[in-house]
Amino acid sequence: MIILGLNVFHADTSACIVRDGKLVAAVEEERFTRIKHFTGFPKNSIDFCLNYSNLTLNEIDIICVNYNKSYNLKEKYLFSLKNFYRSNFFRKAYFSLKKKSLPNFFKKFYNIDISNKIKYVPHHIAHICSTFYYNKVENSLGFSYDGSGDFSTVEIFLLEKKIELIEKINYPHSLGILYQALTQFLGFKNYGDEYKVMGLASYGKPIYKDRINKLIKSKDKFFELDLTYFDHHEAVIDYDFESGYPFFDDLYSNKLEKLLGKSRKSNEPIEQIHKDIAASLQEVFEEIVINKLNKIYDKYKIDSLCLAGGCGYNSSLNGKIIRNSKFKKILFSPNVGDAGGSVGAALHEAKKNNEKIVYDSNPYLGPDYTDSYIEKNIIPYLKNIKYIKANFYKNFNDLTQIVCKKIINEGVVGWFQDRMEWGPRALGNRSILGDPRNPNMRDIINFKIKKREEFRPFAPSVLFEFANDYFLMNNEDSPYMCSVYDAKKENKSKIPSVVHVDGTSRVQTVKETINPKFYRLIKNFYDLTGVPILLNTSLNVNEPICENPENAFEIFSKTSMDMLVIQNWLFTKNE
């Protein structure tokens, strides 16, 4: 059976192919359009998945999407009746009607009728399946949470031979919207900026916890928002299909400013009060979630927990769950958010049709490019760019030696290899690399390339067998960079540029069996320095991670990056 999975009519649209129970290709549309969190129809993603799998649309048996308009229908109806006379109700209804039907898009772009092939998978079931079927685990509890999907904001599952919903929270009560509203209040207005608040929180103290707790009316039955502090149940939440950009009005009310003070504008400096509000929000958020997780553990006594949903990207919370919850094993996928819903929907439908799921921890599922492609499409640029030269290395080990020496000598290196990562983290195939031992490396990369907020940390990629020497990981694997861990006191001074101000690091463990090239590079760095770690950040500048060599070369040529490696080609700049 061949299944095309889609995330559509939401942010981070994406596509994947599951063939005979195996995930063979997956990619986010933003990588092709170069628009972060792209909301439009994922035609480029579909085309890539079909071409990579050597398929046509006519050969697809099922097309799965990660939403179901009939789900929570009673709850939607009651909410609509209750809010019928609100001032923005009709405006919201109008934007909701803008959603065009999926068959119409396929008719427009492919001139094919796929109406009888579509299967609709409820949003949070798709979320949880994106983790549950990515990991080989026989029984688990599942916890999916985000802003909202199919009118649910949290769904908790018993995951055994079948997926059983055991509890849910419905819109407008949402932990994701709580975090997003405070993110906007702190001056970060773009969709997906919550990770900035998470990083900022480490610079503050949770002295406003009591005030943040006022936003929560009840914690007895998990949580309930005090909606007088919010406007999301009246504001427009729309994904602009014409431009592809997600659009949000502010989700908080004037009452929040009376509680916390004047909101920060995007161009205003970040003061200590903003850091302290971020710290307070993060701690309240963590306490609510961990308290609930421990309660469901006590009830079901199942040691494994699958996490999914957009809130599952809160790596600081994930680290606390690993350390402070009662679960013995916490499981993730490389793409727990909305884009990952395409995979979850497809795997759910494969299992439903009695396909044997092929469990594979490989996160490298996107496009790749050959050395000959680079020779044909990139090398000709150099005729007009005299300050850049290129060399091809047949021996990959010789190439890694040169790269390691440049990194040791304060160099910043772009690293582009093989298939692109699935998910928002650069996992060693579309990365910018630096020396973790250099205390100035974070500032060097920000100044030379990223030009981003100074408070945001960079991550360490560490050889798996050495991870416990540097981080308090208890032999855990962290291949997708989903969680933060405490750096060990005796070794954190050796890697200052990848340890955050609070003493933690968002760790990626690297195994030779999963990514032999990246492993070899770090191993060569270890042989030269005695440190089995590289600083790793995504290969991009204020746009999505690079998809093709042209994207990577543009960044290299327009920034102060010292080297760029694309496959076996090494690009350098004249001294």
LINHU-V602025 format. One record per pair of residues at least 6 apart in sequence whose C-alpha atoms are under 7 Angstrom apart, sorted by the first residue. I is the first residue (numbers start at 1). J is the second residue. D is the distance in whole Angstrom. If there is no record, write none. Layout:
# LINHU-V602025
i-><I;I>
j-><J;J>
d-><D;D>
This chain:
# LINHU-V602025
i-><1;1;1;2;2;2;2;2;2;3;3;3;3;3;3;3;3;4;4;4;4;4;4;4;4;5;5;5;5;5;5;5;5;5;5;6;6;6;6;6;6;6;7;7;7;7;7;7;7;7;7;8;9;9;10;10;11;11;11;11;11;11;12;12;12;12;12;12;12;12;13;13;13;13;13;13;13;13;14;14;14;14;14;14;14;15;15;15;15;15;15;15;16;16;16;16;16;16;17;17;17;17;17;18;18;18;20;21;21;21;21;21;22;22;24;25;25;25;26;26;26;26;27;27;27;28;28;29;29;29;29;30;30;30;30;31;31;31;31;32;32;34;34;35;35;36;36;38;38;39;39;39;39;39;39;40;40;50;61;62;62;62;63;63;63;64;64;64;64;64;64;65;65;65;65;65;66;66;66;66;66;66;66;66;67;67;67;67;67;68;68;68;68;68;69;71;71;72;72;76;83;86;88;88;89;92;95;103;103;103;106;106;107;121;122;123;123;124;124;124;126;126;126;126;127;127;127;127;127;127;127;128;128;128;128;128;129;129;129;130;130;130;130;130;130;131;131;131;131;131;131;131;132;133;133;134;134;134;134;135;136;138;139;139;140;140;140;140;140;140;140;141;141;141;141;141;141;141;142;142;142;142;142;142;142;143;143;143;143;143;143;144;144;144;144;144;144;145;145;145;145;145;145;145;146;146;146;146;146;146;146;147;147;147;147;147;148;151;151;152;152;152;152;153;153;153;153;154;154;155;155;155;156;156;156;156;157;157;157;157;158;158;158;172;173;173;176;180;181;181;181;183;183;183;184;185;185;186;186;186;187;187;187;187;188;191;196;197;198;199;199;200;200;200;201;201;201;201;201;202;202;202;203;203;204;204;204;204;204;205;205;205;206;206;206;206;206;207;207;208;208;208;209;209;209;211;212;212;215;215;215;216;216;216;216;217;217;217;218;222;229;229;229;229;230;230;230;231;231;231;232;232;235;235;236;236;237;237;237;238;238;238;239;239;239;240;240;257;286;290;290;293;294;294;297;297;303;303;303;304;304;304;304;305;305;305;305;306;306;306;307;307;308;308;308;309;309;309;310;310;310;312;313;315;315;315;316;316;318;319;319;319;322;334;334;334;334;335;335;335;351;362;363;363;364;364;364;364;365;365;365;365;366;366;366;366;367;367;368;368;368;369;371;371;378;382;382;387;387;388;388;388;388;389;389;389;390;390;390;390;391;391;391;392;392;392;393;393;393;394;396;400;401;404;404;407;407;408;410;411;411;412;412;412;412;412;412;412;413;413;413;413;413;413;413;414;414;414;414;414;414;414;415;415;415;415;415;415;415;416;416;416;416;416;416;417;417;417;417;418;418;419;420;420;420;421;421;425;425;426;426;427;428;430;430;430;431;431;431;431;432;432;432;432;433;433;433;433;434;434;434;434;435;435;435;436;436;436;436;436;436;436;437;437;437;437;438;438;439;439;440;441;442;442;446;448;448;448;449;449;449;449;450;457;457;458;458;458;458;459;459;459;459;459;459;459;460;460;460;460;460;460;460;460;460;461;461;461;461;461;461;461;461;462;462;462;462;462;462;463;463;463;463;463;463;464;464;464;466;467;468;468;470;470;470;470;471;471;471;471;472;472;472;472;473;477;478;478;478;479;479;479;480;481;481;481;483;483;484;484;484;484;485;485;485;485;486;486;486;487;487;487;487;492;498;498;499;510;511;512;522;522;522;523;525;526;538;539;539;540;546;556;562;562;563;563;564;564;564;565>
j-><19;20;61;18;19;20;60;61;62;17;18;19;60;61;62;63;346;16;17;18;60;62;63;64;346;15;16;17;63;64;65;342;343;345;346;14;15;16;64;65;66;342;13;14;15;65;66;338;339;341;342;41;39;99;39;239;37;38;39;239;246;338;28;29;30;37;38;39;338;339;28;29;38;39;40;41;42;339;27;28;29;42;45;339;342;26;27;28;42;45;46;342;25;26;27;49;342;343;23;24;25;26;49;24;346;347;355;350;355;356;357;358;357;358;365;49;365;366;49;365;366;422;45;366;422;45;339;38;42;44;45;36;37;38;544;544;545;546;547;44;547;543;544;543;544;543;544;244;245;239;240;241;244;245;246;241;244;56;117;117;118;119;117;118;119;118;119;120;121;345;346;119;120;121;342;345;120;121;122;123;126;341;342;345;120;121;122;123;150;120;121;122;123;150;150;122;150;150;151;151;89;234;234;235;234;236;238;113;114;115;112;113;113;345;150;149;150;144;149;155;341;344;345;348;144;308;309;336;340;341;344;142;144;307;308;344;344;347;348;333;336;340;341;343;344;306;307;308;331;332;333;336;306;347;359;333;359;360;361;359;359;160;159;160;158;159;160;302;304;305;306;157;158;159;302;304;305;306;156;157;158;159;305;306;307;155;156;157;306;307;308;154;155;156;307;308;309;153;154;155;308;309;310;311;153;154;175;176;309;310;311;153;174;175;176;177;171;170;171;168;169;170;171;169;170;171;174;168;169;167;168;169;165;166;167;168;163;164;165;166;164;165;166;233;224;225;311;194;250;251;252;193;194;197;250;263;264;263;264;274;263;264;265;266;266;246;456;278;282;455;456;275;278;455;275;276;278;279;282;279;501;502;275;501;272;275;276;278;279;276;279;280;276;277;279;280;283;276;280;276;277;280;280;281;284;259;280;281;225;226;229;223;224;225;226;224;225;226;224;292;252;253;255;256;251;252;253;251;252;253;251;252;249;251;248;249;247;248;249;246;247;248;245;246;247;246;247;263;317;321;325;325;325;326;326;327;327;328;329;327;328;329;330;327;329;330;331;330;331;332;331;332;332;336;337;336;337;338;336;337;338;336;482;482;483;484;483;484;483;483;484;485;330;363;422;423;480;422;423;424;357;514;421;422;419;420;421;422;419;420;421;422;419;420;421;422;419;420;418;419;420;418;567;568;550;388;389;573;574;571;572;573;574;571;572;573;569;570;571;572;569;570;571;568;569;570;399;568;569;568;568;521;524;524;525;434;435;435;435;434;562;432;433;434;445;561;562;563;432;433;434;561;562;563;564;431;432;433;539;563;564;565;429;430;431;432;564;565;566;429;430;431;565;566;567;429;430;566;567;429;567;429;429;430;547;427;429;481;538;537;538;480;518;538;539;546;536;537;538;539;536;537;538;539;534;535;536;537;441;534;535;536;441;534;535;495;496;497;498;533;534;535;494;495;496;497;496;497;496;497;497;497;458;497;452;559;560;561;541;559;560;561;541;498;500;498;535;536;537;498;505;506;507;535;536;537;498;505;506;507;508;533;534;535;536;507;508;509;510;533;534;535;536;508;509;510;532;533;534;509;510;511;519;532;533;509;510;511;532;509;474;475;487;488;491;492;485;486;487;488;485;486;487;488;485;509;507;508;509;508;509;510;508;506;507;508;506;507;504;505;506;507;504;505;506;507;503;504;505;499;503;504;505;499;505;535;505;519;519;519;532;533;534;532;532;532;545;545;546;546;552;564;572;573;571;572;570;571;572;571>
d-><6;5;6;6;5;6;5;5;7;6;5;6;6;6;5;6;6;6;5;7;7;6;5;6;7;6;5;6;6;5;6;5;6;6;5;6;5;7;6;5;7;4;5;5;6;6;6;7;6;6;5;6;7;7;6;6;5;6;5;7;6;7;6;7;7;4;5;6;6;5;6;6;6;6;7;7;6;6;6;4;5;6;6;5;6;6;6;7;7;5;6;6;5;4;7;6;6;6;6;6;5;7;6;6;6;7;6;6;5;5;4;6;6;5;7;6;5;6;7;5;6;6;6;5;6;6;6;7;5;6;5;6;6;5;6;6;6;7;5;7;7;6;6;7;7;6;5;5;6;6;7;6;5;6;6;5;5;6;7;5;6;7;6;5;6;6;5;6;7;6;6;6;5;6;6;6;6;5;6;5;6;6;6;5;6;5;5;5;6;5;6;5;7;7;7;7;6;7;6;7;7;7;6;7;7;5;7;6;6;6;6;7;6;6;7;5;6;6;7;6;5;4;5;7;7;6;6;7;7;5;6;6;6;7;5;7;4;7;6;7;7;6;6;6;4;6;7;6;7;5;5;7;6;7;7;6;6;6;7;6;6;6;5;4;6;5;7;6;5;5;7;6;5;6;7;6;5;6;6;5;6;6;6;5;6;6;5;6;6;5;6;6;5;6;6;5;5;6;4;7;7;5;7;6;6;7;7;5;5;5;5;6;6;7;4;5;7;6;5;7;6;4;6;6;5;6;5;5;5;6;4;7;6;6;5;6;7;5;5;5;5;6;7;6;6;5;6;6;7;5;6;7;6;6;7;5;6;6;5;6;7;5;5;5;6;7;7;6;7;7;6;6;6;6;6;7;5;4;7;6;7;6;6;7;7;4;4;7;5;5;6;7;6;7;5;4;7;6;6;7;6;5;5;7;7;7;7;6;6;5;7;7;6;5;5;5;6;5;5;6;6;5;5;5;6;4;5;5;5;5;5;7;6;7;7;6;7;5;7;7;6;7;7;4;6;6;6;6;6;6;6;7;6;6;7;7;5;5;6;6;6;5;6;7;6;5;6;6;5;6;6;6;7;5;7;5;5;7;6;4;7;6;7;5;4;6;6;5;5;5;5;6;6;6;6;5;5;7;4;7;7;7;6;5;5;6;4;6;6;6;6;6;5;4;6;6;5;6;5;4;6;6;6;7;7;7;7;6;5;7;6;5;6;6;6;6;7;6;4;6;6;5;7;6;5;6;6;5;6;7;7;5;7;7;6;6;6;6;7;7;6;7;6;5;7;5;5;7;6;5;7;6;6;5;6;6;5;6;7;6;4;6;6;6;5;6;6;5;6;5;5;7;6;5;6;5;7;6;5;7;7;7;6;7;7;7;7;7;7;6;5;7;6;6;5;7;6;6;5;5;6;5;6;5;6;5;5;7;7;6;5;7;7;6;6;5;6;5;6;7;6;5;6;4;6;6;7;6;5;5;7;6;7;6;6;6;5;6;7;6;6;7;5;7;6;5;7;7;6;5;6;5;6;6;5;6;6;7;7;5;6;6;6;5;6;6;5;6;7;5;5;6;6;6;5;6;6;4;7;6;5;6;7;6;7;5;5;6;7;7;7;6;6;5;6;7;6;6;4;5;6;6;6;6;7;6;6;5;5;5;5;6;6;6;5;5;6;7;6;5;4;6;5;5;6;7;6;4;6;7;6;5;7;7;6;6;5;6;6;5;6;6;6;6;7;4;6;6;6;6;6;7;6;7;6;5;6;5;7;6>
